Amino acid sequence: MKNVDWTIDGDILTIRVDLSQSFGPSASGKTIIIASTEGNVAVASDRDEKIGLNVYRPREPR
């Protein structure tokens, strides 16, 4: 995972992402990656729910 953190309080999932971060261009080069779970992952080992998250911004034109 990159720049993704979450907590579970009862049945409430709270996701935290630092929007000031960046991890370079996406594979296509059209966007800049800010955060990613890098696929689907379990929200907790004792729960059935999964999360797949990508946060990105458009790449600035040259």
C-alpha positions in Angstrom: 0.0 0.0 0.0 1.1 3.5 -0.7 -0.1 6.4 1.5 -3.3 4.7 2.7 -4.2 4.2 6.4 -7.6 3.2 7.8 -9.3 2.4 11.1 -12.4 0.5 11.9 -14.6 1.6 14.8 -17.5 -0.8 15.0 -19.0 -0.9 11.5 -17.4 2.5 10.4 -14.4 2.4 8.2 -12.4 5.6 8.2 -9.8 6.1 5.4 -6.9 8.6 5.6 -4.8 9.7 2.6 -2.2 12.5 2.7 -3.2 14.5 -0.5 0.2 16.3 -0.5 2.0 13.1 -1.4 2.7 11.8 -4.9 4.4 8.6 -6.1 5.0 9.5 -9.7 3.0 8.9 -12.9 0.6 6.0 -13.4 1.5 3.2 -15.9 -0.3 5.1 -18.7 1.4 8.4 -17.7 -1.9 10.3 -17.8 -2.2 10.7 -14.0 0.0 11.2 -10.9 -0.5 8.5 -8.2 -1.3 10.0 -4.7 -2.3 6.8 -2.9 -3.2 3.2 -3.7 -4.0 -0.1 -2.0 -2.3 -1.7 -5.0 -5.2 -4.0 -5.6 -8.0 -5.4 -3.4 -7.1 -6.0 0.2 -9.0 -7.1 3.3 -10.0 -4.2 5.6 -9.1 -6.4 8.6 -8.1 -10.0 9.1 -11.3 -10.8 11.0 -13.7 -9.3 8.5 -15.0 -10.3 5.0 -14.9 -6.8 3.4 -12.3 -5.8 0.9 -11.1 -2.4 -0.3 -9.5 -1.4 -3.6 -8.5 2.3 -3.6 -6.7 4.6 -6.1 -6.3 8.3 -5.5 -4.8 10.3 -8.4 -4.7 13.7 -10.1 -4.3 14.6 -13.7 -0.8 15.0 -14.9 0.0 18.6 -15.7 0.5 19.2 -19.4 4.0 19.9 -20.6 
